[in-house]
Amino acid sequence: MFSIIYVSLFVSKALAALTADKPYYDLADAENHFAEFVQEYDKKYGSHEEYNKRFEIFKNKLLHINKLNEEHDATFGVNKFSDLTFEEFASSRFSVIPSKDVNATEMITVKKEWVINAPKSLDYRTLNMVTHVKEQGFECTPSDVFAAIGNIEGQYAKKHKKLVTLSEQQIIDCVINSCRSPSVSKLLSDICKTDGCVSEEHYPYAGELTACQTGSKIEVKLKGFQELVVKNEDQLVGATAHYGPIYTRLFLPSGAESYRGGIWAPTDCSSATNSAILVVGYGTDARSGKDFWILKNSWGSDWGEMGYLMLERGKSLCWIGSSCATSIVQ
């Protein structure tokens, strides 16, 4: 059995020699890199065959990380996902692309004035409308649930001036009864039909489907939801400014699992996988002049920029903005 301790990406400098602010991994030293990785992240493999298999995957990941760091301004590096192929990672982190099986309360077309009147930069984290970054784990793949709950948390904070951390586990156990999410319209519709959402404190995340627990105090009730017709990134800016943190889907290509920070503009979307995420803001980098999105993920605060992805706005070939939605809280 082999093991490693989970720690922040920001303290894993021992895994690589640093060139400027980016890691470079010497493949001639791959065995030492992997031994440090295994020790640091408490990785456990059941056999030498499995160990060797993960080592080969790890070496390929080092090559890919080096290539990404050469080609992009963003930074990539070894992390807790580095012994997984992208296909393994995607199957454990992304939801299946759901079908549209329920109509929203109403379909909203983004208005021109929303785009025109949108501020040049916006970060709902600074307005106390975004809870801490969560970790969905490997057993469940409910990224849609995390993004939808993030939207509900933000809408409740916007309306009632109170930020409450809500329970994804309650939705998994008591609403969808599954670790695989339905479409966002079906998901929000089903939440609307229940008593409402309870707090994470009273219904903590287990990372797997468990028996539905009843009796917890309801913190937030929904009275409806809206799907947003978003045709381009300018309209997504308008929708984000008008509604607050919103649920959306985007395509994340291979490399996302190794993202460490900076503004990323993926250029090869041939391997991209559809995922749900929460748009919490946007801005412009003063140094480079690049416009970017601030996207809250559910892969833990030890991934990306403390759990966030800064995606270049207007330049990425990987589309962001499909299946946008927002809840209507009581």
Backbone torsions as a table, in degrees:
resi	resn	phi	psi	omega
1	MET	NA	142.8	-177.9
2	PHE	-126.4	149.2	-173.2
3	SER	-144.4	162.2	175.0
4	ILE	-153.7	158.0	-176.3
5	ILE	-100.7	132.5	176.2
6	TYR	-70.0	126.2	175.9
7	VAL	-142.4	171.9	-179.7
8	SER	-64.7	147.0	174.6
9	LEU	-58.6	-28.9	-172.1
10	PHE	-75.1	-9.2	178.4
11	VAL	-114.9	19.1	-179.3
12	SER	-97.6	31.6	-176.6
13	LYS	-64.6	-23.4	-178.9
14	ALA	-65.2	-15.3	-178.2
15	LEU	-78.9	-13.4	-174.5
16	ALA	-152.6	153.3	168.8
17	ALA	-81.7	135.4	-175.5
18	LEU	-90.9	130.3	171.5
19	THR	-112.1	114.8	-169.5
20	ALA	57.6	-125.6	178.7
21	ASP	-103.3	7.4	-176.9
22	LYS	-112.7	141.9	177.2
23	PRO	-76.4	146.6	169.9
24	TYR	-126.3	129.8	-175.8
25	TYR	-107.3	115.3	179.1
26	ASP	-77.5	116.7	-178.1
27	LEU	-66.1	-22.2	176.3
28	ALA	-66.7	-20.3	-179.7
29	ASP	-109.1	23.0	-174.3
30	ALA	-60.8	-37.2	-178.7
31	GLU	-62.5	-41.0	178.1
32	ASN	-68.9	-41.1	176.3
33	HIS	-57.0	-44.1	-177.2
34	PHE	-70.2	-39.8	178.6
35	ALA	-61.0	-41.1	177.7
36	GLU	-66.7	-41.0	177.7
37	PHE	-60.0	-48.1	-178.9
38	VAL	-61.6	-42.3	-179.4
39	GLN	-69.1	-42.0	-173.1
40	GLU	-72.6	-35.1	-175.6
41	TYR	-101.7	12.2	176.9
42	ASP	51.7	44.8	178.3
43	LYS	-74.5	139.2	-178.8
44	LYS	-124.6	120.0	178.1
45	TYR	-118.0	139.7	-171.4
46	GLY	-81.7	-9.8	-178.2
47	SER	-158.5	165.8	175.8
48	HIS	-66.6	-31.5	177.7
49	GLU	-63.1	-43.8	178.6
50	GLU	-67.1	-40.5	176.7
51	TYR	-57.5	-47.4	-178.8
52	ASN	-65.5	-38.0	177.7
53	LYS	-61.6	-45.5	-178.7
54	ARG	-68.4	-31.8	177.1
55	PHE	-64.9	-41.1	178.8
56	GLU	-65.2	-41.7	176.8
57	ILE	-62.4	-43.6	-180.0
58	PHE	-59.6	-44.4	179.1
59	LYS	-61.3	-43.0	177.1
60	ASN	-63.4	-35.3	178.5
61	LYS	-66.8	-37.2	176.6
62	LEU	-61.3	-43.4	177.4
63	LEU	-60.0	-43.6	-178.9
64	HIS	-66.4	-41.0	178.8
65	ILE	-63.1	-44.7	177.9
66	ASN	-58.7	-42.2	179.7
67	LYS	-65.0	-44.2	178.9
68	LEU	-61.9	-41.2	-180.0
69	ASN	-68.1	-26.7	175.4
70	GLU	-75.3	-34.6	-170.4
71	GLU	-93.5	-18.7	-172.4
72	HIS	-127.2	153.6	174.8
73	ASP	-72.8	-29.9	177.2
74	ALA	-66.0	163.2	-177.8
75	THR	-109.8	139.6	179.5
76	PHE	-127.5	152.2	-178.9
77	GLY	-165.7	173.6	177.0
78	VAL	-65.0	138.7	174.9
79	ASN	-150.0	-165.7	-175.3
80	LYS	-65.5	-12.5	-178.9
81	PHE	-98.0	3.2	-166.4
82	SER	-76.0	-4.0	174.5
83	ASP	-104.4	16.2	178.9
84	LEU	-114.0	141.6	168.0
85	THR	-68.7	161.7	178.8
86	PHE	-63.1	-34.4	179.2
87	GLU	-65.1	-41.8	176.2
88	GLU	-64.9	-44.0	179.1
89	PHE	-61.1	-46.9	-178.0
90	ALA	-62.8	-40.0	-178.1
91	SER	-69.0	-24.8	-179.2
92	SER	-95.8	-10.0	-174.8
93	ARG	-120.6	-27.5	-175.1
94	PHE	-102.8	146.1	174.7
95	SER	-80.8	156.2	171.9
96	VAL	-65.4	139.9	178.2
97	ILE	-62.4	115.4	-175.8
98	PRO	-84.5	158.5	175.2
99	SER	-87.5	157.5	175.6
100	LYS	-83.5	104.6	-174.1
101	ASP	-117.9	1.1	178.6
102	VAL	-143.2	138.0	177.0
103	ASN	-79.3	142.9	176.6
104	ALA	-71.6	166.8	174.2
105	THR	-53.3	-41.4	173.0
106	GLU	-162.0	153.6	175.5
107	MET	-96.5	128.4	-176.1
108	ILE	-112.4	125.3	173.7
109	THR	-91.1	131.1	-178.8
110	VAL	-63.8	129.4	-177.9
111	LYS	-87.5	149.2	-179.1
112	LYS	-58.7	-37.8	-177.4
113	GLU	-67.2	-26.3	175.8
114	TRP	-65.1	-39.8	179.5
115	VAL	-70.8	-45.9	-177.5
116	ILE	-63.7	-40.1	-175.7
117	ASN	-88.7	-2.5	-179.6
118	ALA	-65.5	137.0	176.6
119	PRO	-64.3	158.5	-177.9
120	LYS	-67.8	-27.2	175.8
121	SER	-143.4	153.1	-175.6
122	LEU	-158.5	133.4	178.8
123	ASP	-141.5	103.6	-176.4
124	TYR	-69.8	-12.7	174.5
125	ARG	-64.2	-35.8	-179.1
126	THR	-76.3	-10.8	-179.2
127	LEU	-103.4	12.9	178.0
128	ASN	58.4	46.0	179.5
129	MET	-122.6	10.5	-177.1
130	VAL	-134.0	126.8	178.7
131	THR	-82.1	179.0	-178.7
132	HIS	-62.7	156.2	176.3
133	VAL	-70.2	135.5	-177.2
134	LYS	-110.1	168.8	-177.9
135	GLU	-124.7	113.4	-176.2
136	GLN	-77.4	-19.8	177.5
137	GLY	79.9	-172.0	-173.9
138	PHE	-102.6	-24.1	-174.5
139	GLU	-76.0	-37.2	177.2
140	CYS	-105.5	154.6	175.2
141	THR	-128.5	52.5	-174.1
142	PRO	-95.0	54.4	-178.9
143	SER	-59.5	-31.9	177.5
144	ASP	-63.1	-39.2	179.6
145	VAL	-64.4	-44.0	-180.0
146	PHE	-64.2	-42.8	179.3
147	ALA	-66.9	-40.7	179.4
148	ALA	-66.4	-43.5	178.4
149	ILE	-63.9	-38.5	176.6
150	GLY	-60.6	-39.5	176.6
151	ASN	-64.9	-44.4	179.9
152	ILE	-63.2	-42.6	177.5
153	GLU	-58.3	-44.7	-178.9
154	GLY	-67.2	-40.7	-179.9
155	GLN	-66.8	-37.8	177.9
156	TYR	-67.0	-42.3	178.3
157	ALA	-63.5	-38.7	179.7
158	LYS	-64.8	-41.1	-175.9
159	LYS	-80.9	-39.8	-171.5
160	HIS	-110.6	1.6	178.5
161	LYS	57.1	37.7	-179.9
162	LYS	-146.3	122.1	-178.8
163	LEU	-94.8	119.5	-179.6
164	VAL	-120.1	129.7	176.9
165	THR	-83.1	117.3	-173.7
166	LEU	-99.2	165.4	-172.1
167	SER	-95.8	118.9	170.0
168	GLU	-73.2	-34.2	-176.9
169	GLN	-61.4	-37.3	177.6
170	GLN	-61.4	-39.4	179.2
171	ILE	-67.3	-42.7	179.0
172	ILE	-61.9	-47.2	-174.5
173	ASP	-77.6	-42.3	-166.1
174	CYS	-108.0	-15.7	-176.4
175	VAL	-110.5	-56.9	-177.9
176	ILE	-98.1	-17.5	179.4
177	ASN	51.4	45.5	-176.0
178	SER	-167.2	154.2	171.8
179	CYS	-88.7	-2.8	176.8
180	ARG	-108.7	125.5	-175.2
181	SER	-79.6	147.4	168.3
182	PRO	-80.0	-170.6	174.2
183	SER	-61.1	157.1	-179.5
184	VAL	-62.3	-34.0	178.6
185	SER	-65.8	-42.1	176.9
186	LYS	-66.5	-41.3	-179.6
187	LEU	-61.2	-52.3	-179.0
188	LEU	-67.9	-35.2	176.7
189	SER	-61.4	-42.9	179.8
190	ASP	-67.7	-36.9	176.9
191	ILE	-64.4	-39.3	178.4
192	CYS	-60.3	-31.9	-177.0
193	LYS	-81.9	-11.0	-179.7
194	THR	-92.1	-179.4	178.0
195	ASP	-66.7	-26.8	179.8
196	GLY	136.9	-165.5	-175.3
197	CYS	-105.7	139.2	175.8
198	VAL	-102.6	168.8	-176.9
199	SER	-78.3	154.8	175.3
200	GLU	-63.3	-32.4	179.2
201	GLU	-59.4	-41.0	-177.5
202	HIS	-89.7	-12.9	-179.8
203	TYR	-144.2	75.4	-173.5
204	PRO	-68.3	159.6	-177.2
205	TYR	-75.8	132.1	179.3
206	ALA	-106.1	-19.0	179.6
207	GLY	77.2	14.4	176.5
208	GLU	-157.6	163.8	178.0
209	LEU	-72.3	126.0	178.5
210	THR	-128.8	176.0	179.5
211	ALA	-68.8	138.9	-179.0
212	CYS	-64.6	128.0	176.9
213	GLN	-99.2	133.6	179.8
214	THR	-114.0	164.1	174.9
215	GLY	102.1	-9.8	179.0
216	SER	-75.0	150.5	179.8
217	LYS	-66.2	131.8	176.2
218	ILE	-77.5	126.4	-179.2
219	GLU	-95.9	-38.5	-173.8
220	VAL	-138.0	133.4	174.9
221	LYS	-115.6	145.5	176.7
222	LEU	-104.1	144.6	173.7
223	LYS	-114.1	0.9	177.4
224	GLY	164.7	-173.9	177.0
225	PHE	-157.9	164.3	-178.9
226	GLN	-132.2	136.3	168.9
227	GLU	-94.3	139.2	-174.8
228	LEU	-106.9	128.1	177.9
229	VAL	-84.6	102.2	-176.8
230	VAL	-116.5	118.0	-174.4
231	LYS	-103.5	-15.8	179.1
232	ASN	-157.9	176.0	-175.3
233	GLU	-71.6	-29.2	174.4
234	ASP	-61.7	-42.0	178.2
235	GLN	-67.4	-32.8	176.8
236	LEU	-66.7	-35.6	173.5
237	VAL	-59.6	-48.0	180.0
238	GLY	-61.6	-42.3	179.7
239	ALA	-66.0	-41.0	179.5
240	THR	-64.9	-43.1	179.9
241	ALA	-67.3	-35.4	-175.6
242	HIS	-78.0	-40.1	-171.2
243	TYR	-103.6	-19.5	-173.8
244	GLY	97.2	-169.2	179.6
245	PRO	-53.0	125.9	-176.0
246	ILE	-124.7	150.4	174.5
247	TYR	-74.1	138.1	170.8
248	THR	-152.6	169.9	173.2
249	ARG	-114.6	151.4	175.8
250	LEU	-149.1	166.1	178.5
251	PHE	-101.3	119.6	178.1
252	LEU	-108.0	121.0	-178.7
253	PRO	-87.0	173.7	172.6
254	SER	-54.6	134.0	-172.9
255	GLY	117.0	-27.9	179.3
256	ALA	-59.4	-36.0	-178.1
257	GLU	-65.4	-22.7	-177.5
258	SER	-104.1	3.6	-178.3
259	TYR	-61.4	133.5	-178.8
260	ARG	-117.7	-28.7	179.9
261	GLY	164.4	172.2	-177.9
262	GLY	89.8	173.9	-177.2
263	ILE	-88.4	119.8	-174.1
264	TRP	-109.3	133.1	174.4
265	ALA	-122.6	87.7	179.4
266	PRO	-57.5	139.8	-178.8
267	THR	-115.5	-18.1	179.4
268	ASP	-118.0	105.8	-176.9
269	CYS	-104.7	16.1	-177.7
270	SER	-64.8	-26.5	-179.9
271	SER	-104.0	8.3	-171.4
272	ALA	-65.2	143.9	178.8
273	THR	-120.2	135.2	-177.5
274	ASN	-70.7	131.4	-178.4
275	SER	-143.0	158.0	176.8
276	ALA	-97.0	146.1	-176.8
277	ILE	-155.2	164.2	179.9
278	LEU	-109.2	122.8	176.3
279	VAL	-84.6	113.9	-177.6
280	VAL	-109.9	0.7	177.3
281	GLY	163.2	-172.2	179.7
282	TYR	-161.3	165.0	-180.0
283	GLY	-171.3	-169.6	177.6
284	THR	-132.7	129.3	179.9
285	ASP	-74.2	123.6	-175.4
286	ALA	-64.8	-33.3	-176.9
287	ARG	-75.8	-49.4	-174.1
288	SER	-95.5	-18.6	-176.0
289	GLY	78.9	7.3	-178.0
290	LYS	-79.6	136.0	172.2
291	ASP	-82.8	146.1	-177.2
292	PHE	-148.6	159.6	171.9
293	TRP	-98.2	147.6	171.5
294	ILE	-107.0	111.5	-171.9
295	LEU	-119.8	122.3	178.8
296	LYS	-87.4	124.1	179.7
297	ASN	-105.4	-179.9	179.9
298	SER	-127.8	42.5	180.0
299	TRP	-109.9	15.9	179.4
300	GLY	94.0	156.1	-178.7
301	SER	-76.7	-6.5	177.5
302	ASP	-94.0	14.5	173.4
303	TRP	-116.8	144.8	174.8
304	GLY	63.0	-148.3	176.7
305	GLU	-89.0	83.2	-178.0
306	MET	55.3	36.9	177.2
307	GLY	98.1	-0.4	-177.4
308	TYR	-112.3	150.9	174.3
309	LEU	-110.9	127.0	173.6
310	MET	-99.8	101.8	-175.6
311	LEU	-101.0	130.5	-178.3
312	GLU	-62.8	134.4	-175.7
313	ARG	-93.1	128.2	175.8
314	GLY	85.7	-3.0	-177.0
315	LYS	-121.1	-22.4	-175.8
316	SER	-71.9	137.1	175.7
317	LEU	-79.8	-14.1	179.9
318	CYS	-88.2	114.5	-170.8
319	TRP	-66.2	135.2	171.0
320	ILE	-118.9	141.8	173.9
321	GLY	120.9	2.2	178.3
322	SER	-78.8	148.8	177.2
323	SER	55.7	44.4	177.3
324	CYS	-71.6	142.7	-179.4
325	ALA	-155.7	157.9	173.6
326	THR	-144.7	146.0	179.4
327	SER	-86.7	162.2	174.3
328	ILE	-119.3	109.3	-175.2
329	VAL	-92.2	154.8	176.2
330	GLN	-78.8	NA	NA
